[in-house]
Amino acid sequence: MKPAFAGTRGTVAIPFGCRVVSVLPREHRRVVNGSFGDRFVEGIYLHADSQTPTIRMFDLASKTELSVKDFKSYPDEFFF
């Protein structure tokens, strides 16, 4: 496990490889139909960014690495 947001009030421990879901704002370039389109990405937790209060995750749909701040982790669920 690597701590996310080490040294901040919101320090949490998220295990590498666990499932992460992040909500996207309507204005995000990945949201096709602002009000009714999918407004989330699902992926795998990689690590916490040491410079900003964000995490890096691997987006399963686009197969790219993203930096997100608003997320929900599921430490008991892993992708293999």
FENDA-V590170 format. One record per pair of residues at least 24 apart in sequence whose C-alpha atoms are under 6 Angstrom apart, sorted by the first residue. I is the first residue (numbers start at 1). J is the second residue. Records with the same first field share a line. If there is no record, write none. Layout:
I->J + J
//
This chain:
4->48
5->53
16->45 + 46
17->44 + 45 + 78
18->44 + 45 + 75 + 77 + 78
19->43 + 44 + 74 + 77 + 78
20->44 + 45 + 72 + 73
21->71 + 72
22->70 + 71
//
